[in-house]
Amino acid sequence: MLDIRIEKTKNPKAKPDESKLGFGKIFTDHMFIMNYTEGQGWHDPRIVPYQDISLSPASMVFHYGQEMFEGLKAYRGADGKARLFRPIMNARRTNESNKRLVIPQLPEEDFVQAVSEIVRVDQDWIPTAPGTSLYIRPFIIATDDFLGVAPSKTYLFIIILSPSGAYYASGLEPVGIWIEDDYVRAVRGGMGFAKTGGNYAASLIAQVKAHDDGYSQVLWLDGVERKYIEEVGAMNIFFKIDGKIVTPMLNGSILPGITRNSVIELCKSWGMDVEERKVSVDELIEAQKTGKLEECFGSGTAAVISPVGKLRYKDDVMIINGGDIGPVSQKLYDTITGIQGGTVADPFDWVVVL
């Protein structure tokens, strides 16, 4: 168990207008920091006032990208209590990312304790307006000042918090998705399954192209055959095809989303057929032409459920469910956000009440 030192700010910030939060633009009064030193392990866990950090220009994170991050949320329940959603899953995924990036393992219980404690300290920042939450960003960066390609011997584990509104300004209004047919995001054997900045940097060029053509997100194809659906830039993807819920199977280049796992478990508990398998873009086009492509939606921590009303692939534009949100998408959103907020029963024991 971590012995966390707490230093409270002497200059608390004014709380923001909950109707104008946006996403990831406002930060709370405090942050968590813990150091790693080779031979000593993780040490000096502390909560301090939110502040800039000082690093050498030679810090390895700037030159070789040895870093990882996570994302989860805290919610204000109907009973006024703060809640976390499946933080142990984030702790486990942290170590999967760390393993791939040769970052030292972080004990799962320490991760959950650190997240819980920083949220407790800044729990007054958890917004209460519908659709809002306190976004939690844990991350680890390599800090050795050394211009050599090797794992660092020192690291910082930091957690910052950001009160946030809806990820998409349109809320649950279905979005348009651009299926990218030129660039690729990741390949099996690479870092696609890890939460690391390089994956997101690789996605930016296609994201800009999609936005310029009026689409909200990019849907990536596999990096080898360029024919199988993988994931959206910030979400996993699901389809309802001929009554079945279908999602690309995890293959090493797809992020194992925690909301993705929750969607699969919920749909199975409702008696729906769920298939994790390869899904080709040709199958989607054929399903759309025959009327079997009934719904499409993304899943992720930030957006929870994001219905997709339009898919574009080359010259094919597929309008899904008339461009409206589908019943499965709506039920999943209502159920997951209800569990997170404590207004819907939690039969899976996913929620941690602080």
URQUI-V868799 format. One record per backbone hydrogen bond with DSSP energy under -0.5 kcal/mol. CO is the residue of the C=O (numbers start at 1). NH is the residue of the N-H. E is the energy in kcal/mol with one decimal. If there is no record, write none. Layout:
co: (CO CO)
nh: (NH NH)
e: (E E)
//
This chain:
co: (2 3 5 6 16 17 18 22 29 31 32 33 34 35 36 37 37 41 43 45 46 47 48 53 56 58 59 59 60 60 60 61 65 66 68 72 73 74 75 75 77 81 82 83 84 84 86 86 87 88 89 90 91 92 93 94 95 96 97 98 98 99 105 107 107 108 109 110 111 112 113 114 115 116 117 118 120 122 123 125 129 133 133 134 135 136 136 137 138 139 140 141 142 144 144 146 148 153 154 154 155 156 156 157 158 159 160 161 162 164 168 170 175 175 176 176 177 177 178 178 186 187 187 191 193 194 195 196 196 197 197 198 199 200 200 201 203 204 205 206 207 208 209 210 210 211 217 218 218 219 220 222 227 228 231 232 235 236 238 239 239 240 240 240 241 244 244 245 246 247 252 255 257 258 259 260 261 262 263 264 265 266 267 268 273 275 275 277 279 280 281 282 283 284 285 286 287 287 288 292 292 295 296 297 298 299 300 303 304 305 306 307 307 309 310 311 312 313 315 316 316 317 318 318 320 321 326 327 328 329 330 331 332 333 334 335 336 337 338 338 338 339 341 345 346 350 351 352 352)
nh: (4 5 47 8 18 20 21 165 50 48 159 46 157 43 155 40 41 37 35 5 33 7 31 55 59 146 62 63 63 64 65 65 67 142 140 136 85 134 77 83 80 77 354 75 86 352 89 90 91 92 93 94 95 96 97 98 99 100 101 102 103 102 107 110 111 112 113 114 115 116 117 118 119 120 121 122 123 125 126 127 132 135 164 74 162 72 138 160 70 158 68 156 61 60 146 148 150 38 143 144 36 141 158 34 139 32 137 28 135 133 171 173 309 310 216 217 179 312 180 219 223 190 192 194 256 196 69 199 200 200 201 202 203 203 204 204 207 208 209 210 211 212 213 213 215 214 178 220 233 180 230 226 281 222 220 235 232 299 297 241 246 242 294 295 244 241 246 275 239 277 193 257 261 262 263 264 265 266 267 268 269 270 272 271 245 247 277 249 229 284 285 286 287 288 289 290 292 293 291 242 294 240 308 238 306 236 304 305 300 307 298 175 309 320 177 318 179 316 317 313 318 319 311 320 323 324 330 331 332 333 334 335 336 337 338 339 340 341 342 343 344 342 78 347 349 86 353 84 354)
e: (-1.0 -0.5 -3.0 -0.5 -0.5 -2.1 -0.6 -3.7 -3.1 -2.4 -2.0 -2.4 -3.0 -3.2 -1.7 -2.4 -2.5 -1.6 -2.3 -2.1 -2.8 -3.1 -2.4 -0.5 -2.2 -1.1 -1.5 -0.6 -0.7 -2.8 -0.5 -0.9 -1.5 -1.6 -2.3 -3.6 -0.9 -2.8 -0.7 -2.3 -2.1 -3.2 -2.7 -2.4 -0.7 -2.6 -1.2 -0.9 -2.0 -2.2 -2.4 -2.3 -1.5 -1.5 -2.6 -2.9 -2.3 -1.7 -2.0 -0.6 -2.7 -0.9 -0.5 -0.6 -2.1 -2.4 -2.2 -2.7 -2.5 -2.6 -2.6 -2.2 -1.9 -2.2 -2.3 -1.8 -1.1 -2.2 -1.7 -0.6 -2.0 -0.7 -3.1 -2.4 -2.7 -1.9 -0.6 -1.9 -2.8 -2.9 -2.0 -1.9 -1.5 -2.1 -1.3 -1.3 -1.3 -2.2 -2.3 -0.7 -2.2 -2.0 -0.6 -1.9 -2.7 -2.2 -2.9 -1.7 -2.7 -2.1 -2.1 -1.8 -2.1 -1.4 -2.0 -1.2 -0.6 -2.3 -0.8 -3.0 -0.6 -2.2 -0.5 -1.8 -0.6 -1.2 -2.1 -1.3 -0.7 -0.5 -2.6 -2.0 -0.5 -0.5 -0.6 -0.9 -1.9 -2.6 -1.7 -2.6 -2.6 -2.4 -0.9 -0.8 -2.5 -1.9 -2.8 -0.6 -1.6 -2.1 -2.7 -0.6 -2.7 -2.0 -2.8 -0.6 -1.8 -2.1 -2.0 -0.7 -3.4 -0.6 -2.7 -1.2 -2.0 -2.5 -0.6 -3.0 -2.7 -1.7 -1.1 -1.8 -1.9 -1.9 -2.7 -2.2 -2.3 -2.5 -2.8 -2.2 -2.0 -1.4 -2.4 -1.6 -2.8 -2.4 -0.7 -0.8 -3.5 -1.6 -2.2 -2.4 -2.7 -2.4 -2.1 -1.9 -2.3 -1.5 -0.9 -2.8 -1.3 -2.6 -2.9 -2.5 -2.5 -2.5 -2.4 -1.6 -1.6 -0.5 -2.7 -2.4 -0.5 -2.3 -3.0 -3.8 -3.0 -2.7 -0.5 -3.0 -0.5 -0.6 -2.5 -0.5 -2.2 -1.8 -2.2 -2.4 -2.7 -2.4 -2.7 -2.4 -2.9 -2.3 -1.4 -2.6 -2.5 -1.8 -0.8 -2.1 -1.5 -0.7 -1.8 -0.6 -1.3 -2.7 -0.6 -2.5 -0.5)
//
